[in-house]
C-alpha cells in the first residue's frame, strides 16, 4: 500500500512535464506543518534537521529535497502567529512552482489549547481570527506576485483555504485555479448560502477519508471525494495513511456506517443549540482545561490523572449559568445519540 512518500519517490516529472494534481496539493499542504526560514528558499536547500524533529517528517523532507519534481520549488512568505488573547493560531507559506503558478498553503491545527479553542469557536463564530488572517494573507501574496494560484490545506488549513478563496474580490478570484480542502471541517450553515461561497464552490476540491470526523464537522456543500486510508477511525485524519495510486488517491464510494452515524450525531447536536449556548459551553470547557496550567492537549492527556483534582475544582467554581449550559449541552448530545441510533437500527 502506497502513500504520498512513495509518490515523492516515483513521480520525478517536472510540473512543466506533468500537471499539478491533488497528491501534489497534499504534499504542499502537509509542508505547512513544518518550520521554515523567513527568507526565500528552494526546497532542495532545506536543512532537514532544522525543519522538523519528527522522524517521519524527516523522511518526508529527505524525499522532497531530492525529488526532481519538487527540489526547485521555492518557498516564501512563511508566517506563524499564535495569539492566546484573541484565540488565534495561524501559519501559512507560499510555494512558487516552476510552471509560473503558485500554491498558498495553510497549516492545520497544532496541539495547543489556543489552536483547538479557535477550532471549537467555528461552531458559533464566523469569521474566526485565523480565517480573517488567511484572507489577508492571500490578498497580500496575490497582489505581490501576479501568478495564477492554488490554495489549500489539511484539516483547519483546508477550511481556511475555502474561506479565503470565497472572500476574494472578483479580479483575484478569477486567478484561482483550484481550492483544496484535505479533510478540512465545514462551516456554519449560513455561510454556504452566501453569494461568495456559491460563486466559487465549483473550484473547491475536498477529500475526506471513509471514517472522517474532522472533515465532516459542521456543513459542506461542495462535492467531496471519499478516499481510502490504511488506518481506522480518527487516525484516518493522518495524511500518511491516505493511499495513493498513480497520481491520485484511491477513491471509495461511501463513508463508513459508523462515520455517517457519528457525524449526524455531532451535527444534529450542534444544530440543537443556539449560538449563545454553543459559545457558553465551549468557553466553559476551555476554562476547565486551562485550569490544568498545561498548554497543549498532548500534555493534558498524558497528565490527566494528576490534574484531575484541579479539573474538578475548576468545574465546581464555574458559575451557575455555565453549569446549566454544560448540563443542557450534555443532555442534547445524549438525545442526539439515541435519536440517530434509533434511525441507524
C-alpha positions, 0 to 999 in steps of 0.5 A: 500500500502506497502513500504520498512518500512513495509518490515523492519517490516515483513521480520525478516529472517536472510540473512543466512535464506533468500537471499539478494534481491533488497528491501534489496539493497534499504534499504542499499542504502537509509542508505547512506543518513544518518550520521554515526560514523567513527568507526565500528558499528552494526546497532542495536547500532545506536543512532537514534537521532544522525543519522538523524533529519528527522522524517521519517528517524527516523522511518526508523532507529527505524525499522532497529535497531530492525529488526532481519534481519538487527540489526547485520549488521555492518557498516564501512568505512563511508566517506563524502567529499564535495569539492566546488573547484573541484565540488565534493560531495561524501559519501559512507559506507560499510555494512558487512552482516552476510552471509560473503558478503558485500554491498558498498553503495553510497549516492545520491545527497544532496541539495547543489549547489556543489552536483547538479553542479557535477550532471549537469557536467555528461552531458559533463564530464566523469569521474566526481570527485565523480565517480573517488572517488567511484572507489577508494573507492571500490578498497580500501574496496575490497582489505581490506576485501576479501568478495564477494560484492554488490554495489549500490545506489539511484539516483547519488549513483546508477550511481556511483555504475555502474561506479565503478563496470565497472572500476574494474580490472578483479580479483575484478570484478569477486567478484561482485555479483550484481550492483544496480542502484535505479533510478540512471541517465545514462551516456554519450553515449560513455561510454556504448560502452566501453569494461568495461561497456559491460563486466559487464552490465549483473550484473547491476540491475536498477529500475526506477519508471513509471514517472522517470526523474532522472533515465532516464537522459542521456543513459542506456543500461542495462535492467531496471525494471519499478516499481510502486510508490504511488506518481506522477511525480518527487516525484516518485524519493522518495524511500518511495513511491516505493511499495513493495510486498513480497520481491520485488517491484511491477513491471509495464510494461511501463513508463508513456506517459508523462515520455517517452515524457519528457525524449526524450525531455531532451535527444534529447536536450542534444544530440543537443549540443556539449560538449563545449556548454553543459559545457558553459551553465551549468557553466553559470547557476551555476554562476547565482545561486551562485550569490544568496550567498545561498548554497543549492537549498532548500534555493534558492527556498524558497528565490527566490523572494528576490534574484531575483534582484541579479539573474538578475544582475548576468545574465546581467554581464555574458559575451557575449559568455555565453549569446549566449550559454544560448540563443542557449541552450534555443532555442534547448530545445524549438525545442526539445519540439515541435519536440517530441510533434509533434511525441507524437500527 
